[in-house]
Amino acid sequence: MSNAVPLKILRFAALLAAGLLGLPAFAEIDFSGEWSPRLYEDAPERGGGPEIGDYLGLPINAAARLRADSWEASIITLPEWQCRPHPGDEIWRGPSQIKIWKEEDPQSRQITAYHIEWLRSVDRPIYMDGRPHPSEYSKHTWAGFSTGKWEGDMLTVHTTHIKENMARRNGVPRSDKAAVVEHWMRHGDWMTVVTITTDPVYLTEPLIRTTDFELDLHQHIPPYPCDVVEEIDRPSGVIPHHLPGTNHDLVQFAEHHNLPMEPTRGGAETMYPEYKSKLKEMKIVTTEK
């Protein structure tokens, strides 16, 4: 009996190989699953929030500083604020786990979108089908409009059209003209997300932050129904705020950490190591008895 492979089988194998080679390459990394944050850096961001007046290392301008100084934390007790979802850019630093799942074309099996959701947020789709971003005049949402593309095993996401919100949960603002670039990187059960925010209104340089997550096979993010409650007795029509120059709480951060006041006010210069040399010439904030 001959051991030769029949010619028709060889032809079929050749056709199959040619067909597979003609298909677009699939991504090698899958981000699907439930992820839990690991607080290796900037832990206050993931808990009760940073301290009032802490603008260290933020490339903010004078307009952002003025708005942050005028912010009053009790504003989130207003009925129209209580059920606000975290926006798609800031929630990476929020106190929440995340869930990621993929949407596939049923015929080609290509990933057409990733979806990501946090504890208290809306569904945020990341379109992978090459569609363009809408006009700058299109509506803005809490999630924004996101498109993604593969750069090797790294997923790069571009987001625009995000509603105005905070860059930090102590009143530092981020405008609706901001754009965010994210780089998702997975190494086994670990994921690192780098966010790069540019904002022509409130930032003088890009704001770059990283966040780490670990895959959690036992996690399931529950629903988060929100009911508005009247938490405090406030006269009708009163909006919590501070007029310029009247927020005396701003000095407490510098006092508590034995810092000069100047670096706590933020600015691009405070982002770089060379700034340390200037600290020796600055006066530490002390409370006069």
Secondary structure, DSSP 8 states (H G I E B T S, - for coil): ------HHHHHHHHHHHHHHHTS----S----EEEEEE-SS-HHHHTT---TT--TT--B-HHHHHHHHH--GGGGGSHHHHT----TTGGGGSS--EEEEEEE-TTT--EEEEEEEETT---EEEE-S------TTS--BSS-EEEEEEETTEEEEEEE-B-SEESSTTS-EE-TT-EEEEEEEEETTEEEEEEEEE-TTTBSS-EEEEEEEEE-TT-------------S---TT------TT--GGGGHHHHHTT-BHHHHT--GGGGSGGGHHHHTTS-B-----
